[in-house]
Amino acid sequence: MNASVRRSNKWSWFRDVVVPEPRLVFAAVPYVVITLSAGLLARRKPKADSWGRDESTRRSTRGEAS
């Protein structure tokens, strides 16, 4: 099965939302900030080798006195 994914259109939000309703241009500010922040955070290298796994909570307490 050959399936392709079309490329994202960077201007689709502007064309589909702002052009028909120009008063919504002010909503573009949080949209752009959230979109850019998410893109930058997604490209960032993780600081840890795993998903924040805390080894202190993974130790067995069997046979240990508190």
VENCORQUI-V366657 format. One record per backbone hydrogen bond with DSSP energy under -1.0 kcal/mol. NH is the residue of the N-H (numbers start at 1). CO is the residue of the C=O. If there is no record, write none. Layout:
NH	CO
NH	CO
//
This chain:
12	9
15	11
16	12
17	13
19	14
21	17
24	21
25	22
27	24
28	25
31	27
32	28
33	29
34	30
35	31
36	32
37	33
38	34
39	35
40	36
41	37
42	38
43	39
52	50
57	54
58	55
64	61
//
